[in-house]
Amino acid sequence: MTPELEVLIVSTAVDAATDEVVRILGERGTHVTRMNTEDLPFDGSLSIDFQSASSTTLKYNGKAITARSIWYRRVRTPPKPEKMDSGIYDFCLRENRAAMLGGLMTQRARWMNHPAAVWQAEFKPFQLRVAQDVGLDIPKTLVSNDPGAIARAQAQLGSMIVKPARSGHFWQGGQEYAIFTSALTAEHLDSLEDARWTPSIYQELVPKEVDVRVTFVGGKFFAAAIHSQTDPAAVIDWRKTENAGLPHSKIELPDPLLERLQRLMALLGLEFGCIDLVKTPRGEYVFLEVNPSGQWLWLDDQLDLGISDAVADWLITP
């Protein structure tokens, strides 16, 4: 008889945060199955068996899974087999994703986070509307590919930033590139016709005292101030700097803000998320976005916040 699995982690082989949580769970004697999604479908197997009238069996690489908790961490696309046609490859990926998510959702388990909640929360315009609904301050924002609308917003708001509407990563010529949040420059304004190619998010440039990264784990908040204004490369987007010594510090957030963030995460249906805020020189907090699959390990390393332990605690809570 296959023993019942305590925790199923759906992730990738290259996620250090997953490695750390798996290590902690192992030290606590927890039975963990890790599904590295880039193994599917070409280097792994997944089966969903409905042959019993009273139950559904999910099998990963031939082993039955009965998970009490599922951490839906990250999904990574497998590389294309060398001789496979690109169209067939795309079909295999889409069918695999449908079978994998459908099979996972047959499990009666606690989710961090449910795939449907992740899918919904990854749409940044939707996040901004929910943030407004719970009373959070957001930047004045336009999401558009209309050059005229962008020009009018810039004339009204003055200094602006631009960022992708969803993911800032793309592939070109076999290499992966990242698009960071950038200041809208005169060069951008001179070539606004190129904006027609894709809608982007245009926002007023909010003055910063610090950036604030808030990691939410099952009702708990772990907040860190990122002193981005001390580094010219980090002023607009702190992720752009290569300075490993960029200063960070713990920060206490006011209770009214925490209450609004709690409502935000509840409405988004998320048990985990990484929230980005700006603290202005006037002490106001402005919501930027939430990443339902964000990173945090460097914060534990620098500030000993205990986020990894909190994730492990949630996963083994009855």
Secondary structure by P-SEA (a helix, b strand, c coil): ccccccbbbbcccccaaaaaaaaaaaaaccbbbbbccccccccbbbbbbcccccbbbbbccccccccccccccbbbbbcccccccaaaaaaaaaaaaaaaaaaaacccccccccaaaaaaaccaaaaaaaaaaaccccccccccccaaaaaaaaaacccbbbbbccccccccccbbbbbccccccaaaaacccccccbbbbbbccccccbbbbbbbcccbbbbbbcccccccccccccccccccccbbbbbbbcaaaaaaaaaaaaaacccbbbbbbbbcccbbbbbcccccccccaaaaaacccaaaaaaaaaaacc
